[in-house]
Amino acid sequence: MNIKTSAPFPHERSFRLIRFVGPVHVVVSSVMLSWVALFNHFPLVFPDTLSYATTVLRGETPGMFSVFYSLFILPLHQGVTLWPIVFVQGAMLGHLLYLVIRCVSGGNVGKLQTLLVVAALCLFSSLPWFTGQLMPDVFTSVVILETSLLASDPRRPRRQAGSASKQRGYASHPESA
């Protein structure tokens, strides 16, 4: 009786593939949602962007805007480059869109179909413009998506975990509350 224990079961191989596809989906969504900044060859900045990026570096407390967006982006740019902020904002929105689409469809929509929805949003909405800009305005859509997730099934702990980013959205952009 010769039993091979080192060969993985067929379902283990597909499980590893599924675990690999999740991060790839987030990265692809992030790049798609960041196309405006990529086309511009630099993140979209506004006069307030400099204040958001440098206030925390200088150890100052801003008087005209919330400090929470500055605290959120500080570990991403660290005074070197602003590109990680754009891609993290895109990754957050890409993942939230995936969760909302899966929740609304009852789990009947896969990752490829979700990427098609993200591609349609990238072409026919202003979402990439908000993702590519370095302003807390991106959290308005995060708050809306998080609220729809929490409202759809408040009993699920995974949905409730998103309330932390919802609160971050409220704190960094109080006008969206």
CYANA upper distance limits for C-alpha pairs under 8 A (distance plus 0.5 A):
  8 PRO  CA     12 GLU  CA      6.59
  8 PRO  CA     13 ARG  CA      7.29
  9 PHE  CA     13 ARG  CA      7.38
 10 PRO  CA     14 SER  CA      7.26
 11 HIS  CA     15 PHE  CA      6.57
 12 GLU  CA     16 ARG  CA      6.76
 13 ARG  CA     17 LEU  CA      6.90
 14 SER  CA     18 ILE  CA      6.66
 15 PHE  CA     19 ARG  CA      6.72
 16 ARG  CA     20 PHE  CA      6.76
 17 LEU  CA     21 VAL  CA      6.69
 18 ILE  CA     22 GLY  CA      7.08
 19 ARG  CA     23 PRO  CA      8.09
 20 PHE  CA     24 VAL  CA      7.14
 21 VAL  CA     25 HIS  CA      6.44
 22 GLY  CA     26 VAL  CA      6.96
 23 PRO  CA     27 VAL  CA      6.69
 24 VAL  CA     28 VAL  CA      6.55
 25 HIS  CA     29 SER  CA      6.53
 25 HIS  CA    111 LYS  CA      7.43
 25 HIS  CA    115 LEU  CA      8.12
 26 VAL  CA     30 SER  CA      6.49
 26 VAL  CA     91 ALA  CA      6.00
 26 VAL  CA     94 GLY  CA      6.45
 26 VAL  CA     95 HIS  CA      6.45
 27 VAL  CA     31 VAL  CA      6.75
 27 VAL  CA     91 ALA  CA      6.95
 28 VAL  CA     32 MET  CA      6.63
 29 SER  CA     33 LEU  CA      6.50
 29 SER  CA     90 GLY  CA      7.36
 29 SER  CA     91 ALA  CA      6.99
 29 SER  CA     94 GLY  CA      5.53
 29 SER  CA     95 HIS  CA      8.30
 29 SER  CA    115 LEU  CA      7.21
 29 SER  CA    118 VAL  CA      7.37
 30 SER  CA     34 SER  CA      6.60
 30 SER  CA     87 PHE  CA      6.11
 30 SER  CA     88 VAL  CA      7.77
 30 SER  CA     89 GLN  CA      8.06
 30 SER  CA     90 GLY  CA      4.59
 30 SER  CA     91 ALA  CA      4.94
 30 SER  CA     92 MET  CA      8.34
 30 SER  CA     93 LEU  CA      8.17
 30 SER  CA     94 GLY  CA      6.49
 31 VAL  CA     35 TRP  CA      6.83
 31 VAL  CA     87 PHE  CA      7.30
 31 VAL  CA     90 GLY  CA      7.53
 32 MET  CA     90 GLY  CA      8.47
 32 MET  CA    118 VAL  CA      8.11
 32 MET  CA    119 ALA  CA      7.34
 32 MET  CA    122 CYS  CA      7.36
 32 MET  CA    128 PRO  CA      8.40
 33 LEU  CA     90 GLY  CA      5.92
 33 LEU  CA     94 GLY  CA      7.97
 33 LEU  CA    118 VAL  CA      8.13
 33 LEU  CA    122 CYS  CA      6.55
 33 LEU  CA    127 LEU  CA      7.63
 33 LEU  CA    128 PRO  CA      5.29
 33 LEU  CA    131 THR  CA      6.90
 33 LEU  CA    132 GLY  CA      8.13
 34 SER  CA     38 LEU  CA      6.77
 34 SER  CA     86 VAL  CA      7.06
 34 SER  CA     87 PHE  CA      7.09
 34 SER  CA     90 GLY  CA      6.66
 34 SER  CA    128 PRO  CA      6.19
 34 SER  CA    129 TRP  CA      8.39
 34 SER  CA    131 THR  CA      6.62
 34 SER  CA    132 GLY  CA      5.87
 35 TRP  CA     39 PHE  CA      6.39
 35 TRP  CA    122 CYS  CA      8.49
 35 TRP  CA    128 PRO  CA      7.07
 35 TRP  CA    132 GLY  CA      8.10
 36 VAL  CA     40 ASN  CA      6.64
 36 VAL  CA    128 PRO  CA      6.47
 36 VAL  CA    129 TRP  CA      6.58
 36 VAL  CA    132 GLY  CA      6.59
 37 ALA  CA     41 HIS  CA      6.57
 37 ALA  CA     42 PHE  CA      5.98
 37 ALA  CA     43 PRO  CA      5.16
 37 ALA  CA     44 LEU  CA      6.56
 37 ALA  CA     86 VAL  CA      8.28
 37 ALA  CA    129 TRP  CA      8.25
 37 ALA  CA    132 GLY  CA      5.44
 37 ALA  CA    133 GLN  CA      7.98
 38 LEU  CA     42 PHE  CA      6.93
 38 LEU  CA     43 PRO  CA      7.88
 40 ASN  CA     44 LEU  CA      8.16
 42 PHE  CA     83 TRP  CA      8.04
 43 PRO  CA     82 LEU  CA      7.43
 43 PRO  CA     83 TRP  CA      7.05
 43 PRO  CA     86 VAL  CA      7.25
 43 PRO  CA    132 GLY  CA      6.08
 43 PRO  CA    133 GLN  CA      6.39
 43 PRO  CA    134 LEU  CA      7.42
 44 LEU  CA    129 TRP  CA      8.47
 44 LEU  CA    132 GLY  CA      6.18
 44 LEU  CA    133 GLN  CA      4.75
 44 LEU  CA    134 LEU  CA      6.78
 45 VAL  CA     49 THR  CA      6.17
 45 VAL  CA    133 GLN  CA      6.31
 45 VAL  CA    134 LEU  CA      6.24
 45 VAL  CA    135 MET  CA      8.30
 46 PHE  CA     50 LEU  CA      8.16
 46 PHE  CA    133 GLN  CA      8.47
 46 PHE  CA    134 LEU  CA      8.09
 46 PHE  CA    135 MET  CA      8.39
 47 PRO  CA     51 SER  CA      8.16
 48 ASP  CA     52 TYR  CA      6.85
 48 ASP  CA    135 MET  CA      8.15
 49 THR  CA     53 ALA  CA      6.62
 49 THR  CA    134 LEU  CA      6.46
 49 THR  CA    135 MET  CA      6.86
 50 LEU  CA     54 THR  CA      6.51
 51 SER  CA     55 THR  CA      6.01
 51 SER  CA     62 PRO  CA      8.48
 52 TYR  CA     56 VAL  CA      8.15
 52 TYR  CA     67 VAL  CA      8.11
 52 TYR  CA     69 TYR  CA      7.42
 52 TYR  CA     70 SER  CA      5.38
 52 TYR  CA    135 MET  CA      8.39
 53 ALA  CA     57 LEU  CA      7.96
 53 ALA  CA     70 SER  CA      6.49
 53 ALA  CA     73 ILE  CA      7.65
 53 ALA  CA     74 LEU  CA      7.41
 53 ALA  CA     77 HIS  CA      8.43
 53 ALA  CA     79 GLY  CA      8.05
 54 THR  CA     58 ARG  CA      6.69
 54 THR  CA     70 SER  CA      8.37
 54 THR  CA     79 GLY  CA      8.09
 55 THR  CA     59 GLY  CA      6.77
 55 THR  CA     60 GLU  CA      5.84
 55 THR  CA     61 THR  CA      7.24
 55 THR  CA     62 PRO  CA      7.14
 55 THR  CA     70 SER  CA      7.55
 56 VAL  CA     60 GLU  CA      6.41
 56 VAL  CA     61 THR  CA      7.82
 56 VAL  CA     67 VAL  CA      8.27
 56 VAL  CA     70 SER  CA      6.71
 56 VAL  CA     71 LEU  CA      7.21
 56 VAL  CA     74 LEU  CA      7.73
 57 LEU  CA     74 LEU  CA      8.12
 57 LEU  CA     79 GLY  CA      8.01
 61 THR  CA     67 VAL  CA      7.33
 62 PRO  CA     66 SER  CA      7.51
 62 PRO  CA     67 VAL  CA      6.87
 66 SER  CA     70 SER  CA      8.29
 66 SER  CA    171 ALA  CA      7.62
 66 SER  CA    172 SER  CA      6.10
 66 SER  CA    173 HIS  CA      7.66
 67 VAL  CA     71 LEU  CA      6.83
 67 VAL  CA    172 SER  CA      7.56
 68 PHE  CA     72 PHE  CA      6.59
 68 PHE  CA    168 ARG  CA      7.95
 68 PHE  CA    171 ALA  CA      6.83
 68 PHE  CA    172 SER  CA      5.47
 69 TYR  CA     73 ILE  CA      6.73
 69 TYR  CA    135 MET  CA      8.44
 69 TYR  CA    136 PRO  CA      6.62
 69 TYR  CA    172 SER  CA      5.46
 69 TYR  CA    173 HIS  CA      8.44
 70 SER  CA     74 LEU  CA      6.53
 71 LEU  CA     75 PRO  CA      8.16
 72 PHE  CA     76 LEU  CA      8.24
 73 ILE  CA     77 HIS  CA      6.80
 73 ILE  CA     85 ILE  CA      6.75
 74 LEU  CA     78 GLN  CA      5.86
 74 LEU  CA     79 GLY  CA      8.14
 76 LEU  CA     82 LEU  CA      8.08
 76 LEU  CA     84 PRO  CA      6.15
 76 LEU  CA     85 ILE  CA      6.33
 77 HIS  CA     81 THR  CA      5.69
 77 HIS  CA     82 LEU  CA      5.75
 77 HIS  CA     83 TRP  CA      7.98
 77 HIS  CA     84 PRO  CA      6.95
 77 HIS  CA     85 ILE  CA      7.28
 82 LEU  CA     86 VAL  CA      7.70
 83 TRP  CA     87 PHE  CA      7.06
 84 PRO  CA     88 VAL  CA      6.50
 85 ILE  CA     89 GLN  CA      6.59
 85 ILE  CA    134 LEU  CA      7.82
 86 VAL  CA     90 GLY  CA      6.70
 86 VAL  CA    131 THR  CA      6.75
 86 VAL  CA    132 GLY  CA      5.92
 86 VAL  CA    133 GLN  CA      7.62
 86 VAL  CA    134 LEU  CA      7.60
 87 PHE  CA     91 ALA  CA      6.53
 88 VAL  CA     92 MET  CA      6.60
 89 GLN  CA     93 LEU  CA      6.80
 89 GLN  CA    131 THR  CA      6.41
 89 GLN  CA    138 VAL  CA      7.97
 90 GLY  CA     94 GLY  CA      6.38
 90 GLY  CA    131 THR  CA      6.24
 90 GLY  CA    132 GLY  CA      8.41
 91 ALA  CA     95 HIS  CA      6.55
 92 MET  CA     96 LEU  CA      6.63
 93 LEU  CA     97 LEU  CA      6.41
 93 LEU  CA    142 VAL  CA      7.23
 94 GLY  CA     98 TYR  CA      6.75
 94 GLY  CA    118 VAL  CA      7.89
 95 HIS  CA     99 LEU  CA      6.79
 96 LEU  CA    100 VAL  CA      6.59
 96 LEU  CA    142 VAL  CA      8.06
 96 LEU  CA    145 LEU  CA      7.12
 96 LEU  CA    146 GLU  CA      7.98
 97 LEU  CA    101 ILE  CA      6.46
 97 LEU  CA    114 THR  CA      8.32
 97 LEU  CA    118 VAL  CA      8.10
 97 LEU  CA    145 LEU  CA      7.86
 98 TYR  CA    102 ARG  CA      6.55
 98 TYR  CA    111 LYS  CA      7.95
 98 TYR  CA    114 THR  CA      6.56
 99 LEU  CA    103 CYS  CA      6.49
 99 LEU  CA    149 LEU  CA      8.20
100 VAL  CA    104 VAL  CA      6.48
100 VAL  CA    145 LEU  CA      7.35
100 VAL  CA    148 SER  CA      7.89
100 VAL  CA    149 LEU  CA      6.69
101 ILE  CA    105 SER  CA      6.48
101 ILE  CA    109 VAL  CA      7.69
101 ILE  CA    114 THR  CA      7.46
102 ARG  CA    106 GLY  CA      6.43
102 ARG  CA    107 GLY  CA      5.16
102 ARG  CA    108 ASN  CA      7.32
102 ARG  CA    109 VAL  CA      6.41
102 ARG  CA    110 GLY  CA      8.07
103 CYS  CA    107 GLY  CA      6.63
103 CYS  CA    149 LEU  CA      7.89
103 CYS  CA    152 SER  CA      8.08
105 SER  CA    109 VAL  CA      6.74
109 VAL  CA    113 GLN  CA      6.57
109 VAL  CA    114 THR  CA      7.26
110 GLY  CA    114 THR  CA      6.71
111 LYS  CA    115 LEU  CA      6.69
112 LEU  CA    116 LEU  CA      6.90
113 GLN  CA    117 VAL  CA      6.90
114 THR  CA    118 VAL  CA      6.70
115 LEU  CA    119 ALA  CA      6.52
116 LEU  CA    120 ALA  CA      6.71
117 VAL  CA    121 LEU  CA      6.70
118 VAL  CA    122 CYS  CA      6.56
119 ALA  CA    123 LEU  CA      6.80
120 ALA  CA    124 PHE  CA      6.39
120 ALA  CA    125 SER  CA      8.37
121 LEU  CA    125 SER  CA      5.67
121 LEU  CA    126 SER  CA      8.29
121 LEU  CA    127 LEU  CA      7.27
122 CYS  CA    126 SER  CA      7.81
122 CYS  CA    127 LEU  CA      6.86
122 CYS  CA    128 PRO  CA      6.24
126 SER  CA    130 PHE  CA      7.15
127 LEU  CA    131 THR  CA      6.68
128 PRO  CA    132 GLY  CA      6.38
129 TRP  CA    133 GLN  CA      6.79
130 PHE  CA    135 MET  CA      8.46
130 PHE  CA    137 ASP  CA      7.27
130 PHE  CA    138 VAL  CA      5.86
131 THR  CA    138 VAL  CA      6.49
133 GLN  CA    138 VAL  CA      8.45
136 PRO  CA    140 THR  CA      8.29
136 PRO  CA    169 GLY  CA      8.30
136 PRO  CA    172 SER  CA      6.56
136 PRO  CA    173 HIS  CA      6.19
137 ASP  CA    141 SER  CA      8.39
137 ASP  CA    173 HIS  CA      7.06
138 VAL  CA    142 VAL  CA      7.29
139 PHE  CA    143 VAL  CA      6.48
139 PHE  CA    169 GLY  CA      5.30
139 PHE  CA    170 TYR  CA      8.20
139 PHE  CA    172 SER  CA      8.05
139 PHE  CA    173 HIS  CA      7.21
139 PHE  CA    176 SER  CA      8.31
140 THR  CA    144 ILE  CA      6.91
140 THR  CA    169 GLY  CA      7.26
140 THR  CA    173 HIS  CA      7.67
140 THR  CA    176 SER  CA      5.79
141 SER  CA    145 LEU  CA      6.62
142 VAL  CA    146 GLU  CA      6.47
142 VAL  CA    165 SER  CA      8.19
142 VAL  CA    166 LYS  CA      7.21
142 VAL  CA    169 GLY  CA      7.25
143 VAL  CA    147 THR  CA      6.45
143 VAL  CA    165 SER  CA      8.35
143 VAL  CA    166 LYS  CA      5.58
143 VAL  CA    169 GLY  CA      6.42
143 VAL  CA    170 TYR  CA      7.70
143 VAL  CA    176 SER  CA      7.96
143 VAL  CA    177 ALA  CA      8.48
144 ILE  CA    148 SER  CA      6.76
145 LEU  CA    149 LEU  CA      6.79
146 GLU  CA    150 LEU  CA      6.63
146 GLU  CA    162 GLY  CA      6.81
146 GLU  CA    163 SER  CA      7.26
146 GLU  CA    165 SER  CA      8.35
146 GLU  CA    166 LYS  CA      6.45
147 THR  CA    151 ALA  CA      6.42
147 THR  CA    166 LYS  CA      8.05
148 SER  CA    152 SER  CA      6.51
149 LEU  CA    153 ASP  CA      7.22
149 LEU  CA    154 PRO  CA      8.35
149 LEU  CA    159 ARG  CA      6.61
150 LEU  CA    154 PRO  CA      5.55
150 LEU  CA    159 ARG  CA      6.26
150 LEU  CA    160 GLN  CA      6.89
150 LEU  CA    162 GLY  CA      8.49
150 LEU  CA    163 SER  CA      8.22
153 ASP  CA    159 ARG  CA      7.72
154 PRO  CA    159 ARG  CA      7.25
154 PRO  CA    160 GLN  CA      7.19
155 ARG  CA    159 ARG  CA      8.35
155 ARG  CA    160 GLN  CA      8.26
156 ARG  CA    160 GLN  CA      6.99
157 PRO  CA    161 ALA  CA      6.63
158 ARG  CA    162 GLY  CA      7.54
159 ARG  CA    163 SER  CA      8.04
162 GLY  CA    166 LYS  CA      6.92
163 SER  CA    167 GLN  CA      6.55
164 ALA  CA    168 ARG  CA      6.75
165 SER  CA    169 GLY  CA      6.59
166 LYS  CA    170 TYR  CA      6.83
167 GLN  CA    171 ALA  CA      6.62
168 ARG  CA    172 SER  CA      6.50
169 GLY  CA    173 HIS  CA      6.36
169 GLY  CA    174 PRO  CA      8.21
169 GLY  CA    176 SER  CA      8.34
170 TYR  CA    174 PRO  CA      5.60
170 TYR  CA    175 GLU  CA      8.33
170 TYR  CA    176 SER  CA      6.98
170 TYR  CA    177 ALA  CA      6.13
173 HIS  CA    177 ALA  CA      8.18
